[in-house]
Amino acid sequence: MDTTVLINWGLIGIGAALALSATGSALGMGAAGMAAVGAWKKCYLQNKPAPFLLVAFVGAPLTQTIYGYLLMNSLLTKAASMDPAKILGIGVLGGIAIGASALFQGRAAAASSDALAETGKGFGQYIMVIGLIETVALFVMVFLLGVN
């Protein structure tokens, strides 16, 4: 196969690391954001204070975009010495895994927003669950940064 074509496939993997991670972040933040707005609405209708802490839930999936960016930069620096097919695989699969973490983190944040607004309790437990889901993205990034 022509080397130019293989290099282009590797470049797709480099871009995919960030693009797929950011897509997961956007979807996760969208889910959490819609739930936070709904939770605030419920609070306003019941004349209860609307907890500002829900913003932390909405913003949680954003960090996966940073992990995708770090993975992308790592792949970019290794591009000259690494097989382009390997770069493609790492970028696409790593981006999907990091993005999935962000998506499900956002869904957990959505449930957390509803629960916190309704009860006013449990922020520590909810943020722990969100943090555990984040750990998946961290593991993926760290383990893939070590691939040569």
Contact map, one row per residue, 1 for C-alpha under 8 A:
1110110000000000000000000000000000000000000000000000000000000000000000000000000000000000000000000000000000000000000000000000000000000000000000000000
1111110000000000000000000000000000000000000000000000000000000000000000000000000000000000000000000000000000000000000000000000000000000000000000000000
1111111000000000000000000000000000000000000000000000000000000000000000000000000000000000000000000000000000000000000000000000000000000000000000000000
0111111100000000000000000000000000000000000000000000000000000000000000000000000000000000000000000000000000000000000000000000000000000000000000000000
1111111110000000000000000000000000000000000000000000000000000000000000000000000000000000000000000000000000000000000000000000000000000000000000000000
1111111111000000000000000000000000000000000000000000000000000000000000000000000000011000000000000000000000000000000000000000000000000000000000000000
0011111111100000000000000000000000000000000000000000000000000000000000000000000000010000000000000000000000000000000000000000000000000000000000000000
0001111111110000000000000000000000000000000000000000000000000000000000000000000000010000000000000000000000000000000000000000000000000000000000000000
0000111111111000000000000000000000000000000000000000000000000000000000000000000000011001000000000000000000000000000000000000000000000000000000000000
0000011111111100000000000000000000000000000000000000000000000000000000000000001000111111000000000000000000000000000000000000000000000000000000000000
0000001111111110000000000000000000000000000000000000000000000000000000000000000000010011000000000000000000000000000000000000000000000000000000000000
0000000111111111000000000000000000000000000000000000000000000000000000000000000000000001001000000000000000000000000000000000000000000000000000000000
0000000011111111100000000000000000000000000000000000000000000000000000000000000000000011111100000000000000000000000000000000000000000000000000000000
0000000001111111110000000000000000000000000000000000000000000000000000011011000000000011001000000000000000000000000000000000000000000000000000000000
0000000000111111111000000000000000000000000000000000000000000000000000010000000000000000001000000000000000000000000000000000000000000000000000000000
0000000000011111111110000000000000000000000000000000000000000000000000010000000000000000001100100000000000000000000000000000000000000000000000000000
0000000000001111111110000000000000000000000000000000000000000000000110110000000000000000011111110000000000000000000000000000000000000000000000000000
0000000000000111111111000000000000000000000000000000000000000000100110110000000000000000000000100000000000000000000000000000000000000000000000000000
0000000000000011111111100000000000000000000000000000000000000000000100000000000000000000000000100000000000000000000000000000000000000000000000000000
0000000000000001111111110000000000000000000000000000000000000000000100000000000000000000000100110110000000000000000000000000000000000000000000000000
0000000000000001111111111000000000000000000000000000000000000001101100000000000000000000000000111111010000000000000000000000000000000000000000000000
0000000000000000011111111100000000000000000000000000000000000101100100000000000000000000000000000010000000000000000000000000000000000000000000000000
0000000000000000001111111110000000000000000000000000000000000000000000000000000000000000000000000010000000000000000000000000000000000000000000000000
0000000000000000000111111111000000000000000000000000000000001001000000000000000000000000000000010111111000000000000000000000000000000000000000000000
0000000000000000000011111111100000000000000000000000000000001111100000000000000000000000000000000010011001000000000000000000000000000000000000000000
0000000000000000000001111111110000000000000000000000000000001100000000000000000000000000000000000000001000000000000000000000000000000000000000000000
0000000000000000000000111111111000000000000000000000000000000000000000000000000000000000000000000000011001000000000000000000000000000000000000000000
0000000000000000000000011111111100000000000000000000000000001000000000000000000000000000000000000000011111100000000000000000000000000000000000000000
0000000000000000000000001111111110000000000000000000000001111100000000000000000000000000000000000000001001000000000000000000000000000000000000000000
0000000000000000000000000111111111000000000000000000000001000000000000000000000000000000000000000000000001000000000000000000000000000000000000000000
0000000000000000000000000011111111100000000000000000000000000000000000000000000000000000000000000000000001100100000000000000000000000000000000000000
0000000000000000000000000001111111110000000000000000000011000000000000000000000000000000000000000000000001111110100000000000000000000000000000000000
0000000000000000000000000000111111111000000000000000001001000000000000000000000000000000000000000000000000000100000000000000000000000000000000000000
0000000000000000000000000000011111111100000000000000000000000000000000000000000000000000000000000000000000000100000000000000000000000000000000000000
0000000000000000000000000000001111111110000000000000000000000000000000000000000000000000000000000000000000000110110000000000000000000000000000000000
0000000000000000000000000000000111111111000000000000011001000000000000000000000000000000000000000000000000000100110000000000000000000000000000000000
0000000000000000000000000000000011111111100000000000000000000000000000000000000000000000000000000000000000000000000000000000000000000000000000000000
0000000000000000000000000000000001111111110000000000000000000000000000000000000000000000000000000000000000000000010000000000000000000000000000000000
0000000000000000000000000000000000111111111000000100000000000000000000000000000000000000000000000000000000000000110011000000000000000000000000000000
0000000000000000000000000000000000011111111100000110000000000000000000000000000000000000000000000000000000000000000010000000000000000000000000000000
0000000000000000000000000000000000001111111110000000000000000000000000000000000000000000000000000000000000000000000000000000000000000000000000000000
0000000000000000000000000000000000000111111111000000000000000000000000000000000000000000000000000000000000000000000010000000000000000000000000000000
0000000000000000000000000000000000000011111111111100000000000000000000000000000000000000000000000000000000000000000011000000000000000000000000000000
0000000000000000000000000000000000000001111111111100000000000000000000000000000000000000000000000000000000000000000000000000000000000000000000000000
0000000000000000000000000000000000000000111111110000000000000000000000000000000000000000000000000000000000000000000000000000000000000000000000000000
0000000000000000000000000000000000000000011111110000000000000000000000000000000000000000000000000000000000000000000000000000000000000000000000000000
0000000000000000000000000000000000000000001111111000000000000000000000000000000000000000000000000000000000000000000000000000000000000000000000000000
0000000000000000000000000000000000000000001111111100000000000000000000000000000000000000000000000000000000000000000000000000000000000000000000000000
0000000000000000000000000000000000000000001100111110000000000000000000000000000000000000000000000000000000000000000000000000000000000000000000000000
0000000000000000000000000000000000000011001100011111000000000000000000000000000000000000000000000000000000000000000010000000000000000000000000000000
0000000000000000000000000000000000000001000000001111110000000000000000000000000000000000000000000000000000000000000110010000000000000000000000000000
0000000000000000000000000000000000000000000000000111111000000000000000000000000000000000000000000000000000000000000000000000000000000000000000000000
0000000000000000000000000000000000000000000000000011111110000000000000000000000000000000000000000000000000000000000000000000000000000000000000000000
0000000000000000000000000000000000010000000000000011111111000000000000000000000000000000000000000000000000000000100000000000000000000000000000000000
0000000000000000000000000000000010010000000000000001111111100000000000000000000000000000000000000000000000000000000000000000000000000000000000000000
0000000000000000000000000000000000000000000000000000111111110000000000000000000000000000000000000000000000000000000000000000000000000000000000000000
0000000000000000000000000000000100000000000000000000111111110000000000000000000000000000000000000000000001001101100000000000001001000000000000000000
0000000000000000000000000000110110010000000000000000011111111000000000000000000000000000000000000000000001001100000000000000000000000000000000000000
0000000000000000000000000000100000000000000000000000001111111110000000000000000000000000000000000000000000000000000000000000000000000000000000000000
0000000000000000000000000000100000000000000000000000000111111110000000000000000000000000000000000000000011001000000000000000000001000000000000000000
0000000000000000000000011101100000000000000000000000000001111111100000000000000000000000000000000000011011000000000000000000000000000100000000000000
0000000000000000000001001100100000000000000000000000000000111111110000000000000000000000000000000000010000000000000000000000000000000000000000000000
0000000000000000000000001000000000000000000000000000000000111111111000000000000000000000000000000000000000000000000000000000000000000000000000000000
0000000000000000000011011000000000000000000000000000000000001111111100000000000000000000000000000110110000000000000000000000000000000100100000000000
0000000000000000010011001000000000000000000000000000000000001111111110000000000000000000000000000000000000000000000000000000000000000000000000000000
0000000000000000000000000000000000000000000000000000000000000111111111000000000000000000000000000000000000000000000000000000000000000000000000000000
0000000000000000000010000000000000000000000000000000000000000011111111100000000000000000000000000100000000000000000000000000000000000000110010000000
0000000000000000111111000000000000000000000000000000000000000001111111110000000000000000000000100100000000000000000000000000000000000000000010000000
0000000000000000110000000000000000000000000000000000000000000000111111111000000000000000000000000000000000000000000000000000000000000000000000000000
0000000000000000000000000000000000000000000000000000000000000000011111111100000000000000000000000000000000000000000000000000000000000000000010000000
0000000000000000110000000000000000000000000000000000000000000000001111111110000000000000001000000000000000000000000000000000000000000000000010011000
0000000000000111110000000000000000000000000000000000000000000000000111111111000000000000001000000000000000000000000000000000000000000000000000000000
0000000000000100000000000000000000000000000000000000000000000000000011111111100000000000000000000000000000000000000000000000000000000000000000000000
0000000000000000000000000000000000000000000000000000000000000000000001111111110000000000000000000000000000000000000000000000000000000000000000001000
0000000000000100000000000000000000000000000000000000000000000000000000111111111000000010001000000000000000000000000000000000000000000000000000001000
0000000000000100000000000000000000000000000000000000000000000000000000011111111000000000000000000000000000000000000000000000000000000000000000000000
0000000000000000000000000000000000000000000000000000000000000000000000001111111100000000000000000000000000000000000000000000000000000000000000000000
0000000000000000000000000000000000000000000000000000000000000000000000000111111111000000000000000000000000000000000000000000000000000000000000000001
0000000001000000000000000000000000000000000000000000000000000000000000000011111111110010000000000000000000000000000000000000000000000000000000000000
0000000000000000000000000000000000000000000000000000000000000000000000000000111111000000000000000000000000000000000000000000000000000000000000000000
0000000000000000000000000000000000000000000000000000000000000000000000000000011111100000000000000000000000000000000000000000000000000000000000000000
0000000000000000000000000000000000000000000000000000000000000000000000000000011111110110000000000000000000000000000000000000000000000000000000000001
0000000001000000000000000000000000000000000000000000000000000000000000000000001011111110000000000000000000000000000000000000000000000000000000000000
0000011111100000000000000000000000000000000000000000000000000000000000000000001001111111000000000000000000000000000000000000000000000000000000000000
0000010011000000000000000000000000000000000000000000000000000000000000000000000000111111100000000000000000000000000000000000000000000000000000000000
0000000001000000000000000000000000000000000000000000000000000000000000000000000001111111110000000000000000000000000000000000000000000000000000000000
0000000001101100000000000000000000000000000000000000000000000000000000000010001001111111111000000000000000000000000000000000000000000000000000000000
0000000011111100000000000000000000000000000000000000000000000000000000000000000000011111111100000000000000000000000000000000000000000000000000000000
0000000000001000000000000000000000000000000000000000000000000000000000000000000000001111111111000000000000000000000000000000000000000000000000000000
0000000000001000100000000000000000000000000000000000000000000000000000000000000000000111111111100000000000000000000000000000000000000000000000010000
0000000000011111100000000000000000000000000000000000000000000000000000110010000000000011111111100000000000000000000000000000000000000000000000000000
0000000000001001100100000000000000000000000000000000000000000000000000000000000000000001111111110000000000000000000000000000000000000000000000000000
0000000000000000100000000000000000000000000000000000000000000000000000000000000000000000111111111000000000000000000000000000000000000000000000000000
0000000000000000100000000000000000000000000000000000000000000000000000000000000000000000111111111100000000000000000000000000000000000000000110010000
0000000000000001111110000000000000000000000000000000000000000000000100000000000000000000011111111110000000000000000000000000000000000000000000000000
0000000000000000100110010000000000000000000000000000000000000000000000000000000000000000000111111111000000000000000000000000000000000000000000000000
0000000000000000000010000000000000000000000000000000000000000000000000000000000000000000000011111111100000000000000000000000000000000000100100000000
0000000000000000000110010000000000000000000000000000000000000001001100000000000000000000000001111111110000000000000000000000000000000001110110000000
0000000000000000000111111000000000000000000000000000000000000001000000000000000000000000000000111111111000000000000000000000000000000000100000000000
0000000000000000000010010000000000000000000000000000000000000000000000000000000000000000000000011111111100000000000000000000000000000000000000000000
0000000000000000000000010000000000000000000000000000000000000001000000000000000000000000000000001111111110000000000000000000000000001101100000000000
0000000000000000000010011011000000000000000000000000000000001101000000000000000000000000000000000111111111000000000000000000000000001100100000000000
0000000000000000000000011111100000000000000000000000000000001000000000000000000000000000000000000011111111100000000000000000000000000000000000000000
0000000000000000000000000001000000000000000000000000000000000000000000000000000000000000000000000001111111110000000000000000000000001000000000000000
0000000000000000000000000001000000000000000000000000000000011000000000000000000000000000000000000000111111111000000000000000000001001100000000000000
0000000000000000000000001011111100000000000000000000000011011000000000000000000000000000000000000000011111111100000000000000000000000000000000000000
0000000000000000000000000001001100000000000000000000000000000000000000000000000000000000000000000000001111111110000000000000000000000000000000000000
0000000000000000000000000000000100000000000000000000000000000000000000000000000000000000000000000000000111111111000000000000000011000000000000000000
0000000000000000000000000000000100000000000000000000000011010000000000000000000000000000000000000000000011111111100000000000010001000000000000000000
0000000000000000000000000000001111110000000000000000000011000000000000000000000000000000000000000000000001111111110000000000000000000000000000000000
0000000000000000000000000000000100100000000000000000000000000000000000000000000000000000000000000000000000111111111000000000000000000000000000000000
0000000000000000000000000000000000000000000000000000000010000000000000000000000000000000000000000000000000011111111100000010010000000000000000000000
0000000000000000000000000000000100110010000000000000010010000000000000000000000000000000000000000000000000001111111110000000000000000000000000000000
0000000000000000000000000000000000110110000000000000000000000000000000000000000000000000000000000000000000000111111111000000000000000000000000000000
0000000000000000000000000000000000000000000000000000000000000000000000000000000000000000000000000000000000000011111111111000000000000000000000000000
0000000000000000000000000000000000000000000000000010000000000000000000000000000000000000000000000000000000000001111111111110000000000000000000000000
0000000000000000000000000000000000000011011000000110000000000000000000000000000000000000000000000000000000000000111111110000000000000000000000000000
0000000000000000000000000000000000000010001000000000000000000000000000000000000000000000000000000000000000000000011111110000000000000000000000000000
0000000000000000000000000000000000000000000000000000000000000000000000000000000000000000000000000000000000000000001111111000000000000000000000000000
0000000000000000000000000000000000000000000000000010000000000000000000000000000000000000000000000000000000000000001111111100000000000000000000000000
0000000000000000000000000000000000000000000000000000000000000000000000000000000000000000000000000000000000000000001100111110000000000000000000000000
0000000000000000000000000000000000000000000000000000000000000000000000000000000000000000000000000000000000000000000100011111110000000000000000000000
0000000000000000000000000000000000000000000000000000000000000000000000000000000000000000000000000000000000000001000100001111111000000000000000000000
0000000000000000000000000000000000000000000000000000000000000000000000000000000000000000000000000000000000000000000000000111111100000000000000000000
0000000000000000000000000000000000000000000000000000000000000000000000000000000000000000000000000000000000000000000000000111111110000000000000000000
0000000000000000000000000000000000000000000000000000000000000000000000000000000000000000000000000000000000001001000000000111111111000000000000000000
0000000000000000000000000000000000000000000000000000000010000000000000000000000000000000000000000000000000000000000000000011111111100000000000000000
0000000000000000000000000000000000000000000000000000000000000000000000000000000000000000000000000000000000000000000000000001111111110000000000000000
0000000000000000000000000000000000000000000000000000000000000000000000000000000000000000000000000000000000010000000000000000111111111000000000000000
0000000000000000000000000000000000000000000000000000000010010000000000000000000000000000000000000000000010011000000000000000011111111100000000000000
0000000000000000000000000000000000000000000000000000000000000000000000000000000000000000000000000000000000000000000000000000001111111110000000000000
0000000000000000000000000000000000000000000000000000000000000000000000000000000000000000000000000000000000000000000000000000000111111111000000000000
0000000000000000000000000000000000000000000000000000000000000000000000000000000000000000000000000000110110000000000000000000000011111111100000000000
0000000000000000000000000000000000000000000000000000000000001001000000000000000000000000000000000000110010000000000000000000000001111111110000000000
0000000000000000000000000000000000000000000000000000000000000000000000000000000000000000000000000000000000000000000000000000000000111111111000000000
0000000000000000000000000000000000000000000000000000000000000000000000000000000000000000000000000100100000000000000000000000000000011111111100000000
0000000000000000000000000000000000000000000000000000000000000001001000000000000000000000000000001110110000000000000000000000000000001111111110000000
0000000000000000000000000000000000000000000000000000000000000000001000000000000000000000000000000100000000000000000000000000000000000111111111000000
0000000000000000000000000000000000000000000000000000000000000000000000000000000000000000000000000000000000000000000000000000000000000011111111100000
0000000000000000000000000000000000000000000000000000000000000000000000000000000000000000000001001100000000000000000000000000000000000001111111110000
0000000000000000000000000000000000000000000000000000000000000000001101100000000000000000000001000100000000000000000000000000000000000000111111111000
0000000000000000000000000000000000000000000000000000000000000000000000000000000000000000000000000000000000000000000000000000000000000000011111111100
0000000000000000000000000000000000000000000000000000000000000000000000000000000000000000000000000000000000000000000000000000000000000000001111111110
0000000000000000000000000000000000000000000000000000000000000000000000100000000000000000010001000000000000000000000000000000000000000000000111111110
0000000000000000000000000000000000000000000000000000000000000000000000100110000000000000000000000000000000000000000000000000000000000000000011111110
0000000000000000000000000000000000000000000000000000000000000000000000000000000000000000000000000000000000000000000000000000000000000000000001111111
0000000000000000000000000000000000000000000000000000000000000000000000000000000000000000000000000000000000000000000000000000000000000000000000111111
0000000000000000000000000000000000000000000000000000000000000000000000000000010001000000000000000000000000000000000000000000000000000000000000000111
